[in-house]
Amino acid sequence: MSGLEDLYREIILDHYRSPRNKGELETPPAHRTEGFNPLCGDEVVVYVDVTDGVVSDIKIGGQGCSISQASASMMTAAVKGKSIDDARKVIAAFKQLMMIHETNVGGDGTEAEFDGDGETNGEIDLGDLEALQGVVKFPTRIKCATLSWNTLSQAFDDASV
């Protein structure tokens, strides 16, 4: 296993063992949305509080595999404090990452180039979320990684923000 794969594994395990933003928010004002993956039993509850078009707070609950729980933890860190529009862009970028084949990561199989302004080749810099890129090698696990993201997107739609 390469050093990069070891690092990615450690990032995922760190978020699984010590999830960020775990807990509940009072509803209302927060919006509560549940997601469930019937194929493996993963469950996620997303609490999102939006103030003036910004994700002012977000918490997660639920249970599931290390991939689903780590992804949910990373998601909260990635969208907290962002505008709804920017959060939706991060959601779209992450879901796109889950569709990229390993040979297309940087266009030629190399890592993508960072341009220093928080974006990668004109796209959003996903930071630690890129650790989940290896999930695409296991198509049945992609739903585990995207469960919380789909649930957050549904929360935004349900709350009409």
Backbone as CSV, one residue per row, in Angstrom:
resi,resn,N_x,N_y,N_z,CA_x,CA_y,CA_z,C_x,C_y,C_z
1,MET,0.854,-1.180,0.000,0.000,0.000,0.000,0.894,1.235,0.000
2,SER,0.550,2.212,-0.813,1.353,3.420,-0.915,1.147,4.310,0.311
3,GLY,2.060,5.240,0.493,1.970,6.174,1.596,0.713,7.018,1.529
4,LEU,0.301,7.387,0.310,-0.903,8.179,0.136,-2.142,7.383,0.548
5,GLU,-2.195,6.125,0.186,-3.330,5.286,0.592,-3.366,5.122,2.109
6,ASP,-2.198,5.001,2.740,-2.134,4.921,4.203,-2.677,6.196,4.834
7,LEU,-2.272,7.342,4.276,-2.740,8.623,4.781,-4.252,8.726,4.636
8,TYR,-4.778,8.366,3.471,-6.215,8.421,3.251,-6.955,7.509,4.226
9,ARG,-6.431,6.330,4.453,-7.055,5.398,5.396,-7.082,6.017,6.798
10,GLU,-5.998,6.665,7.196,-5.940,7.297,8.516,-6.932,8.449,8.639
11,ILE,-7.082,9.235,7.580,-8.051,10.338,7.602,-9.459,9.788,7.794
12,ILE,-9.797,8.751,7.051,-11.128,8.142,7.165,-11.340,7.583,8.566
13,LEU,-10.362,6.857,9.086,-10.496,6.281,10.424,-10.580,7.360,11.499
14,ASP,-9.846,8.454,11.322,-9.909,9.550,12.289,-11.318,10.139,12.344
15,HIS,-11.920,10.381,11.185,-13.278,10.928,11.149,-14.301,9.912,11.666
16,TYR,-14.049,8.629,11.470,-14.964,7.595,11.968,-14.879,7.498,13.493
17,ARG,-13.654,7.495,14.012,-13.452,7.343,15.464,-13.808,8.606,16.235
18,SER,-13.555,9.760,15.638,-13.802,11.050,16.285,-14.594,11.956,15.341
19,PRO,-15.860,11.635,15.145,-16.650,12.406,14.178,-16.793,13.866,14.593
20,ARG,-16.688,14.726,13.614,-16.883,16.150,13.830,-18.372,16.449,13.790
21,ASN,-18.776,17.393,14.606,-20.160,17.889,14.606,-21.197,16.801,14.860
22,LYS,-20.889,15.855,15.715,-21.827,14.794,16.089,-22.792,15.351,17.131
23,GLY,-24.047,15.053,16.984,-25.033,15.494,17.964,-26.332,15.912,17.307
24,GLU,-27.097,16.711,18.038,-28.391,17.170,17.563,-28.485,18.671,17.723
25,LEU,-29.359,19.270,16.932,-29.707,20.679,17.062,-31.197,20.761,17.344
26,GLU,-31.593,21.793,18.046,-33.001,21.993,18.347,-33.771,22.271,17.059
27,THR,-34.878,21.536,16.905,-35.723,21.719,15.724,-37.096,22.233,16.153
28,PRO,-37.598,23.281,15.548,-36.831,24.308,14.865,-35.999,25.097,15.864
29,PRO,-35.079,25.867,15.436,-34.919,26.451,14.116,-34.211,25.531,13.119
30,ALA,-33.463,24.545,13.583,-32.765,23.662,12.650,-33.763,22.767,11.922
31,HIS,-33.343,22.276,10.768,-34.150,21.344,9.988,-33.531,19.955,10.134
32,ARG,-34.350,18.944,10.404,-33.895,17.574,10.612,-34.312,16.712,9.434
33,THR,-33.347,15.983,8.853,-33.641,15.106,7.728,-32.915,13.778,7.949
34,GLU,-33.612,12.678,7.672,-33.038,11.348,7.837,-32.749,10.717,6.485
35,GLY,-31.653,9.964,6.441,-31.305,9.200,5.255,-31.019,7.761,5.647
36,PHE,-31.338,6.852,4.747,-31.174,5.430,5.037,-30.727,4.713,3.775
37,ASN,-29.755,3.826,3.925,-29.296,2.992,2.815,-29.772,1.563,3.097
38,PRO,-30.844,1.128,2.446,-31.396,-0.195,2.727,-30.470,-1.347,2.320
39,LEU,-29.503,-1.083,1.444,-28.605,-2.151,1.009,-27.669,-2.611,2.112
40,CYS,-27.276,-1.672,2.993,-26.323,-2.063,4.037,-26.763,-1.659,5.436
41,GLY,-27.835,-0.894,5.556,-28.334,-0.514,6.872,-27.779,0.791,7.421
42,ASP,-26.963,1.508,6.648,-26.451,2.797,7.121,-27.607,3.763,7.330
43,GLU,-27.533,4.507,8.427,-28.525,5.530,8.738,-27.799,6.818,9.069
44,VAL,-28.355,7.936,8.631,-27.793,9.238,8.979,-28.937,10.201,9.253
45,VAL,-28.720,11.048,10.253,-29.640,12.136,10.552,-28.819,13.410,10.440
46,VAL,-29.310,14.334,9.623,-28.620,15.608,9.426,-29.501,16.703,10.012
47,TYR,-28.914,17.487,10.901,-29.552,18.675,11.453,-28.811,19.860,10.861
48,VAL,-29.528,20.739,10.190,-28.880,21.897,9.589,-29.640,23.156,9.973
49,ASP,-28.878,24.140,10.439,-29.433,25.439,10.813,-28.885,26.462,9.825
50,VAL,-29.787,27.085,9.094,-29.405,28.077,8.089,-29.853,29.448,8.573
51,THR,-28.893,30.373,8.626,-29.172,31.735,9.044,-28.687,32.684,7.950
52,ASP,-29.605,33.488,7.431,-29.273,34.445,6.374,-28.564,33.786,5.197
53,GLY,-29.036,32.588,4.813,-28.494,31.900,3.651,-27.169,31.204,3.870
54,VAL,-26.741,31.083,5.146,-25.465,30.449,5.479,-25.722,29.282,6.431
55,VAL,-24.979,28.194,6.226,-25.065,27.043,7.134,-24.375,27.465,8.432
56,SER,-25.181,27.963,9.366,-24.612,28.476,10.614,-24.226,27.345,11.556
57,ASP,-24.928,26.220,11.481,-24.567,25.055,12.289,-25.090,23.805,11.604
58,ILE,-24.390,22.712,11.834,-24.783,21.427,11.267,-24.307,20.331,12.213
59,LYS,-25.160,19.366,12.448,-24.829,18.227,13.306,-25.302,16.959,12.599
60,ILE,-24.675,15.858,12.960,-25.044,14.568,12.379,-25.260,13.535,13.471
61,GLY,-26.109,12.590,13.171,-26.336,11.442,14.025,-26.512,10.231,13.134
62,GLY,-26.719,9.095,13.751,-26.950,7.882,12.993,-25.890,6.836,13.265
63,GLN,-25.940,5.803,12.438,-24.994,4.694,12.596,-24.744,4.075,11.237
64,GLY,-23.599,3.424,11.134,-23.285,2.775,9.877,-21.815,2.437,9.784
65,CYS,-21.400,2.100,8.597,-20.022,1.691,8.362,-19.075,2.878,8.469
66,SER,-17.797,2.583,8.504,-16.793,3.642,8.641,-16.849,4.620,7.478
67,ILE,-17.149,4.144,6.280,-17.212,5.035,5.111,-18.354,6.032,5.266
68,SER,-19.540,5.560,5.616,-20.687,6.477,5.715,-20.518,7.459,6.858
69,GLN,-20.016,7.000,7.978,-19.870,7.879,9.126,-18.730,8.885,8.940
70,ALA,-17.622,8.451,8.349,-16.507,9.365,8.080,-16.922,10.401,7.043
71,SER,-17.629,9.979,6.029,-18.083,10.898,4.996,-19.007,11.953,5.587
72,ALA,-19.903,11.551,6.484,-20.812,12.499,7.127,-20.033,13.509,7.966
73,SER,-19.048,13.041,8.695,-18.212,13.919,9.508,-17.475,14.932,8.631
74,MET,-16.870,14.434,7.557,-16.140,15.320,6.646,-17.079,16.315,5.981
75,MET,-18.294,15.874,5.673,-19.275,16.748,5.046,-19.589,17.940,5.942
76,THR,-19.807,17.674,7.243,-20.151,18.781,8.140,-19.035,19.814,8.193
77,ALA,-17.790,19.331,8.223,-16.650,20.254,8.256,-16.541,21.034,6.950
78,ALA,-16.915,20.416,5.853,-16.780,21.055,4.535,-17.837,22.122,4.275
79,VAL,-19.036,21.990,4.846,-20.113,22.932,4.513,-20.427,23.935,5.616
80,LYS,-19.992,23.674,6.831,-20.302,24.587,7.933,-19.691,25.957,7.669
81,GLY,-20.535,26.989,7.769,-20.085,28.349,7.542,-20.173,28.802,6.093
82,LYS,-20.559,27.911,5.209,-20.671,28.256,3.781,-22.100,28.707,3.465
83,SER,-22.209,29.496,2.409,-23.536,29.861,1.918,-24.190,28.597,1.353
84,ILE,-25.497,28.632,1.225,-26.211,27.487,0.658,-25.710,27.209,-0.748
85,ASP,-25.509,28.253,-1.539,-25.009,28.058,-2.905,-23.645,27.375,-2.894
86,ASP,-22.747,27.837,-2.025,-21.422,27.221,-1.950,-21.499,25.796,-1.413
87,ALA,-22.387,25.560,-0.453,-22.561,24.202,0.083,-23.077,23.272,-1.013
88,ARG,-24.001,23.757,-1.820,-24.509,22.934,-2.931,-23.401,22.636,-3.947
89,LYS,-22.479,23.582,-4.138,-21.351,23.351,-5.039,-20.424,22.273,-4.476
90,VAL,-20.223,22.287,-3.162,-19.392,21.258,-2.529,-20.076,19.897,-2.659
91,ILE,-21.389,19.860,-2.462,-22.146,18.609,-2.623,-21.953,18.072,-4.041
92,ALA,-22.129,18.939,-5.026,-21.993,18.525,-6.429,-20.572,18.050,-6.721
93,ALA,-19.575,18.753,-6.193,-18.181,18.369,-6.431,-17.866,17.019,-5.794
94,PHE,-18.380,16.789,-4.593,-18.135,15.500,-3.941,-18.815,14.369,-4.703
95,LYS,-20.054,14.587,-5.122,-20.758,13.551,-5.872,-20.054,13.277,-7.198
96,GLN,-19.473,14.312,-7.799,-18.691,14.122,-9.014,-17.447,13.280,-8.718
97,LEU,-16.809,13.543,-7.584,-15.637,12.762,-7.181,-15.985,11.286,-7.070
98,MET,-17.190,11.007,-6.614,-17.603,9.613,-6.450,-17.893,8.940,-7.788
99,MET,-17.899,9.728,-8.876,-18.115,9.162,-10.205,-16.832,9.075,-11.009
100,ILE,-15.764,9.710,-10.534,-14.514,9.739,-11.275,-13.800,8.404,-11.155
101,HIS,-13.353,7.912,-12.275,-12.538,6.705,-12.249,-11.118,7.100,-11.915
102,GLU,-10.404,6.219,-11.284,-9.059,6.513,-10.803,-8.167,7.090,-11.900
103,THR,-8.328,6.650,-13.127,-7.470,7.138,-14.205,-7.799,8.561,-14.617
104,ASN,-8.917,9.117,-14.130,-9.303,10.466,-14.519,-9.086,11.501,-13.423
105,VAL,-8.445,11.121,-12.343,-8.312,12.028,-11.204,-7.691,13.347,-11.610
106,GLY,-6.561,13.312,-12.284,-5.921,14.541,-12.720,-5.922,14.639,-14.227
107,GLY,-6.747,13.879,-14.879,-6.804,13.880,-16.328,-5.906,12.815,-16.928
108,ASP,-4.803,12.507,-16.237,-3.875,11.501,-16.757,-3.507,10.463,-15.700
109,GLY,-4.317,10.368,-14.645,-4.048,9.397,-13.591,-3.192,9.947,-12.471
110,THR,-2.720,11.171,-12.609,-1.939,11.796,-11.553,-2.874,12.603,-10.676
111,GLU,-2.343,13.072,-9.548,-3.178,13.896,-8.689,-3.465,15.229,-9.354
112,ALA,-4.629,15.765,-9.073,-5.011,17.048,-9.651,-4.104,18.153,-9.116
113,GLU,-3.923,19.171,-9.938,-3.091,20.309,-9.554,-3.926,21.310,-8.762
114,PHE,-3.377,21.800,-7.660,-4.054,22.814,-6.872,-3.545,24.172,-7.312
115,ASP,-4.471,25.117,-7.475,-4.068,26.425,-7.955,-3.957,27.476,-6.849
116,GLY,-4.101,27.068,-5.585,-3.850,27.954,-4.458,-5.003,28.848,-4.057
117,ASP,-6.114,28.835,-4.776,-7.226,29.708,-4.406,-8.413,28.910,-3.871
118,GLY,-8.131,27.701,-3.361,-9.196,26.883,-2.805,-9.921,26.066,-3.844
119,GLU,-9.429,26.090,-5.064,-10.058,25.316,-6.118,-9.022,24.413,-6.772
120,THR,-9.492,23.355,-7.378,-8.624,22.424,-8.071,-8.959,22.480,-9.546
121,ASN,-7.992,22.902,-10.357,-8.210,22.995,-11.799,-9.546,23.665,-12.119
122,GLY,-9.835,24.766,-11.406,-11.072,25.494,-11.647,-12.263,24.912,-10.915
123,GLU,-12.061,23.851,-10.165,-13.154,23.242,-9.424,-12.899,23.388,-7.926
124,ILE,-13.842,22.963,-7.120,-13.744,23.100,-5.672,-12.686,22.156,-5.105
125,ASP,-11.878,22.679,-4.196,-10.875,21.885,-3.482,-11.604,21.136,-2.373
126,LEU,-11.632,19.830,-2.447,-12.359,19.019,-1.475,-11.532,18.647,-0.251
127,GLY,-10.255,18.968,-0.242,-9.421,18.717,0.938,-9.468,17.271,1.381
128,ASP,-9.740,17.050,2.678,-9.773,15.697,3.248,-10.776,14.780,2.560
129,LEU,-11.791,15.355,1.938,-12.802,14.536,1.263,-12.200,13.687,0.155
130,GLU,-11.077,14.123,-0.377,-10.425,13.346,-1.422,-9.947,11.994,-0.909
131,ALA,-9.850,11.845,0.415,-9.483,10.561,1.003,-10.518,9.488,0.655
132,LEU,-11.733,9.909,0.378,-12.799,8.964,0.041,-12.804,8.565,-1.427
133,GLN,-11.910,9.125,-2.191,-11.849,8.848,-3.624,-11.678,7.357,-3.921
134,GLY,-10.966,6.643,-3.072,-10.749,5.215,-3.279,-12.028,4.396,-3.258
135,VAL,-13.102,4.979,-2.735,-14.387,4.278,-2.671,-14.873,3.910,-4.071
136,VAL,-14.503,4.706,-5.087,-14.993,4.428,-6.435,-14.515,3.070,-6.950
137,LYS,-13.493,2.516,-6.327,-13.023,1.178,-6.710,-14.000,0.097,-6.265
138,PHE,-14.903,0.467,-5.354,-15.874,-0.474,-4.794,-17.273,0.108,-4.976
139,PRO,-17.857,-0.076,-6.158,-19.128,0.580,-6.485,-20.238,0.406,-5.448
140,THR,-20.278,-0.712,-4.763,-21.337,-0.897,-3.768,-21.163,0.016,-2.569
141,ARG,-19.967,0.564,-2.370,-19.699,1.441,-1.223,-19.947,2.924,-1.540
142,ILE,-20.157,3.231,-2.824,-20.383,4.632,-3.193,-21.633,5.171,-2.492
143,LYS,-22.668,4.355,-2.372,-23.887,4.797,-1.686,-23.618,5.077,-0.214
144,CYS,-22.677,4.353,0.374,-22.287,4.614,1.770,-21.677,6.011,1.881
145,ALA,-20.797,6.338,0.946,-20.093,7.622,0.977,-21.011,8.795,0.668
146,THR,-22.014,8.593,-0.163,-22.870,9.707,-0.596,-24.155,9.848,0.218
147,LEU,-24.430,8.927,1.128,-25.677,8.957,1.893,-25.882,10.294,2.605
148,SER,-24.911,10.742,3.357,-25.077,11.988,4.110,-25.204,13.192,3.180
149,TRP,-24.510,13.151,2.056,-24.556,14.247,1.089,-25.941,14.352,0.446
150,ASN,-26.506,13.213,0.092,-27.859,13.206,-0.465,-28.866,13.674,0.584
151,THR,-28.623,13.306,1.836,-29.518,13.700,2.922,-29.435,15.207,3.154
152,LEU,-28.231,15.773,3.120,-28.086,17.220,3.267,-28.765,17.946,2.113
153,SER,-28.590,17.467,0.912,-29.241,18.071,-0.248,-30.756,18.042,-0.075
154,GLN,-31.269,16.913,0.416,-32.712,16.802,0.667,-33.142,17.782,1.756
155,ALA,-32.312,17.959,2.786,-32.629,18.912,3.853,-32.744,20.326,3.287
156,PHE,-31.817,20.714,2.402,-31.889,22.033,1.775,-33.175,22.161,0.962
157,ASP,-33.518,21.116,0.205,-34.738,21.153,-0.610,-35.978,21.238,0.260
158,ASP,-36.027,20.434,1.332,-37.184,20.408,2.223,-37.378,21.735,2.953
159,ALA,-36.261,22.345,3.314,-36.318,23.605,4.048,-36.492,24.787,3.112
160,SER,-36.461,24.516,1.800,-36.624,25.570,0.773,-35.632,26.700,0.961
161,VAL,-34.364,26.303,1.135,-33.303,27.320,1.266,-32.409,27.291,0.053
